[in-house]
C-alpha cells in the first residue's frame, strides 16, 4: 500500500464531498438511463454530418483526386493537413493516460478516459486521410503493407517516411486501444454489476472479461496498466516525430528542417490538450461533471497548453532564425513567403491562434474560467489546423522553380470531407459517452478527498 | 489497363473502310485486345516504297512482304501543316501514322519540325472530318457531285481559290484545270508575305520571296519579322539561326541578332538586343537606318521614333562592318517598307550572300492583288462558279463577312476540304479531300528543291484527292485514276530525269537547286524611295493582329494538342487575348483577365472584338496585340470543351475558343489605329506558367560572348561540386548511362518539343478548365523568365516591365541519380534503372503524390481523373508502345525509354550490339528545329552527350540539392552590345512624344 502524503493547502481533486456510491452513480447514470434529447440531437446531427462526409469521400475516390483543389505543384493540401491535425489531436489522450500516470499526476483521473477515447477516434479520423488521398485507394492500403507475395521482389520501400508512418501509427493505435481497454475493465465490471437488463449483463459481462475485483485481479491490472503506460510513453513522442519525417526528410524548403520532430511533438500535445479541453468543457456542462472536471483539472490543463503553446511559438521563431542564418536562398524565401506571400493570411491566423491566444493563460483567474478556456481551446484547435496547412501548402506552392508556382484553392469536396470527419469524430464520441463510462471512476475514487484518511474505504472503492 | 473509348458517335465510323471499322468496333475492352487487333490489321501494304501495292487491308495471314506488325516504319514525306513544306519522316506502325518527325536529311530543315506540323495528325484522326462527297444540307454521292460540278465548271466564269501550292505536279494539275475550264487561279495566304514579293518585283524585277540564309549572317536585324516563330519558314530559319548560335565543338563566334518590334515575339525573345518600337514608327526607323547607311538624306526626313540615335549609330556601324554578312528582314506588309529593306540589304551586300534570289522561296505564293480582283468580281457577281481548295476565306479573310455575303451571288460554290469549316459549310458542294497524311503530293519550298509527300495510311473515309477532283471535273483523263499516277507520270517526265521514282519516294526529295548564290540583279534604287515613308502616322491605340505560333493562321484551331500548347511568351493556352504592356494596362485601369474591347476602322470596315487582357512586359506602349487564328466557330468538337468528363463544360452553339482578330488585318501593311477600353467583366485566362521571374535564383545561367571567350566557365563559376556523401549504396552504371544535355543558347522556346512529347507519350489533353486548375499534363515544358536587363542587353534605360530580357529553359524529368522522388515512394513505384533512368511503374503506383511534392523540378504529373479521348478515331493516334495511364497514377518524362530500348534493339540487330552515338533520340530531341537537345550514352566517351557534359558551360540545375541529374544544361551566352559609355536615364519612352 502506497503511502499517500496529502497537502492541506492543495485543492481537492474531486469537489463536493462525494461518497463512493455517488461517484459510481454520477458516472454510470448517464449510460444507464434513457438518453437525453440533447444526446439524441448530438447523435443524429453528427451522424448525419458523418454520413454526408462519407458519401463525399466515396464520390471523390470514384471520380478522382481532381475533385479536390490540388494541382501539379501542390500535391498535398487539405488531405495531409487533416491527417496531421487529427494525429496531433490523438496525442493528448495517451499523454494524459501514460505520461501523467507515470509522473503520478492524479488530476488526470477525471479526464483520462475521455482523452484516450478521443485519441482513438482522432487516430481513426486521421487514418481516413492517407487512405482517401491515394490516387488508387482500392489497392493502396494493401500494397503499402509488407506482405509476402508472388510478384517476385515486389516489396515496400523502407526508405519512405510514408511507410514509417504506417508502422508508427498502427503501433500507436494498437497500444492506445489496448491501454484504453485495460483501463476500462474495472469500470465495465461495475457497470455489469449494476446492470438489470439481461442484454446489458451479457454485453458488459463479456467486455469486463470476468473481472471480480479480487486482489489478484487488481494486482494484474495495476501491473498491466503500468506496462502499457511504459509502452505508450515513447509512442507519444515517436508517432509525431515520424509524422514529421514526412516533411523533414524531403528536399522542399520549409519542410527540410531538423527542428521538426520536437516541434511536431510539442504541437501535437498542444493541439491534443486543446481538443481535450474543448470536449471536456462540453461534457462537464452537459453531463454535470463539474465535481470531477473541476477548477484544478482545468488549471493544470491550461498550464500544459501554455507550456506547449510557448514551445510551438519558440519553434516558429527558431525556424525563421535558422532560415536566415543558413544563408540558403530557397530556405529564406520559403519563410519570407510564409509570412508575406499569397498564403500569409493562413500564417497569421496560425500565429494569432497558437502563440498570442494562449498568453492569456498566464493569469490564474482566466485559467479557471471555463468560458475563456473554451474559446481559447477553439482558437488553438483552429491555429493548430492552420499550422499544418501552413507547413504543407505554403512550402509546396512556391518551391525551387518559380515557373511552377501555383495557388491552391479548395473545393466543396474538401470542405465537406473535413466537416464530415468532425462529424465522424463527434459521432463516435457520442456513442462512447452513451455506452461506456466516460470517467474512469475506479481511479477517481482513489483520488477522492473523502477517501484519503480511510484505508478501509479505499478498499471498498475497489469493490464498489 | 483499359483503353477507354467513349463518347464517340457510332456514325463517326459509318464511312470508314469496313476493315478499320471492324477494328475500332472490336477495340473496346483491354489493351491486350487492342494490340492484338491492331496488330492483325496490318495495313502497311498501302505504303509506297514496297513493290506490292495492295488496295485492301490484309489480315495477318496474308502478311504483306516487308511489313511486320508492331514495327515502326519510317517514310520520308513532306509536312502538310502549312505551306513551309518541311521535310518529315512519317512513323507508320500497323498501317497508321503514329508520329511525324523532322527529316534530318532534308536540306532545308535538317531535322526539326514545328508543333503544328507534328500535331497535324489530329486532323487525320479527328471525327469532325468530311467523310466523302457532300452537298450543303447533307451527304451526296460522288457521282451527283461530279455531275453537278462538271457542268458548272464548263459554264465559264470559274475561279479557283487556293492557298499556296508550290508543287510542280500540283501546279500542273491546277493549270490543266484552268486550261480546260478557263478558270482563273488565285492563291492567297491568310497571313500574307506578299509585300516581300511585290517589293522585289519593283527593286529586283522578280516577284518572288527570296530564300533567306540566316546561317550566312553575322549581323541579323529584324524589324517585326518573327522568323523563329511564324515568318515564312520558321523551322528552316531556326535551324539556320541556330548554326550561328552554336558554341560547341570549338566554335567561338555568335551572330549578332538585333530585333525591333512592337509586340514581344519569340524572335525578339531570342535576340541579343531588342528594341520595342510601335509599328507606326517602323517606316521612320527604316528611313533613318537607310539614310545613315547612305550617308545622306536621300530617303527623306525620318519621323520621330523611339530608338536612341546612339544605339542606331552603333547598330548601323555593326551592319556596315558586317557587309556581305549582314541581313535585314522585315515582317511588314507594306510594299514601300519592304522596298527600302531591299535597298538596305542591297547596300549591305546581302544579295548573293545572305539572301538568295535565285533559289527563291515558294513557301508563300499568295497574291494579294489577285485576291482583291477576285473579291471585286465576287462583289460584282461575275463569278459563276467558285472552287475553293483547302482554304477558309469565310473565316480568315479580313473581309470575311463581305466574302460570305458575296458567296450567295455565286451560282455554284464547290469546296475541296477535309473539315466542315466556316467556308466549306457555306458551299453548295463539298468534295471531301484526303488528309495530307493520306495523300500523294509534291512541294517545291525553294526553287529547285522538289519534295514528295506520300500517304501513311489508306484513306480512312470515302474521300478523294483534291487535285484528282479538279482533274476529273476538268475532264482530264487522269481524273479517273488515283492522283498518284498523275504525280508519278509528271515527275518521271519533268523532274526525275532518269532517277528512279522509288528512290525519289524513298528519299522524299530531289534537290536540283543551283549550288551557288551568285546572282546580283540590278537594284532599282528609285523604287526604294517613297514620299511619306519616314512619316509616323498618328492615332490612338495601335492594334496588331499577329500570327500565333501554335494556332497559326487558324487552320489548326480545332487541334487539341496545339490549343493545349502554351504560347512561348505569355504561356497562355486555350484562347487568344489582348496583350498589353504593363504601363498601358495601368493607364487603362485594367488588370489581367479583365475583358477589353478593341474597335477600329480598318480598310473602311468596322472591326471589333472583346477579349481578356494579358500583361506582356516588353510590348510597346499603347499597342494592343491579338493573335489571329482563334474565334473559329466551326473548328470541330473541341470548341465545346475538352477534358475529363466530370469537369466537362458545354459551350453554346456558335461558341468559339477566343475571338477572331482577322478583321483587324489591314491590307498593304497600314498601321491600324483604334480604341481600346475596359469592357467590364472578367474571363479567366488559362496559363501553364504564372510566375515569370527567376527571383534572382541561378536557374538559367548566362554570360556574354566576350566574357565567355575570355573564360569559358563564365556565368558558371559558382558551380557546386557534387557531394559524395550518401546514405545509400552508390549507383553503378555498367552498361549505358542515358544522359541529356540542353543547350540554352540554341533553345528558342518554340514549344515544338512539348507537342512531340505529348504525341509520343500519349499525354492527355486536359482542356481549359483543368489548365486553370494548374493540372496540365505535359511531360516537358519550356519555362520562360523575364528578368531585369542589366543595362547592357537591351535599351538600358528601360525597366523589367518595359523591356525585359527573356530566357527559356526546357524542363523535363531530370533523371536524378539521387532522386528525391525515389526515396519517398512507399511502394517502390518509382525506381532507378541500371541505365540511369528514373523509371515510373504505373501499375505499381498508388498515387500518394509524395514523389511530386518532393520533386524540386516539379516535373511529375498526376492523373487527377480518367482522361478520355473525345472521339473514337482519335485512339488511332495513340502510341502503342506506351500504356495509357489511369486515374490516380503519377506519370512523367521517361526520357522516351521506349525509344532508347528501340535504339538498343537496333544496335543489337544491325550494329553488332554497339550503340553508336545518334542511334537513340528522344521525341523532344528529334523535333527540335535548333537541335538544342542532345541525348546519348554518357558512358560512351565519344558520344556527343558525354563531350557536352565536359563543356565548361555545362551545369546541373539546382546542383546544391545534390540530386545529380542526368539532364544538364549549357549556359546561355548572349552576344551583348558593347556597353554605351554614358547612358542617359532621362529619355522619354512614352508613345506620345
Interface residues (C-beta under 8 A of the other chain):
Chain A: X63 X64 X65 X66 X67 X69 X70 X71 X72 X73 X75 X76 X130 X133 X134 X135 X136 X137 X139 X140 X143 X144 X154 X155 X156 X157 X159 X160 X161 X162 X163 X166 X246 X249 X250 X251 X252 X329 X330 X333 X396 X398 X399 X400 X401 X402 X403 X404 X405 X406 X407
Chain B: X644 X646 X647 X689 X690 X691 X692 X693 X694 X695 X696 X697 X699 X728 X770 X773 X774 X775 X776 X781 X783 X784 X785 X809 X811 X820 X823 X824 X825 X826 X827 X828 X844 X845 X846 X847 X848 X849 X850 X852 X853 X854 X856 X857 X858 X860 X861 X862 X863 X864 X865 X866 X887 X888 X889 X890 X958 X961 X963
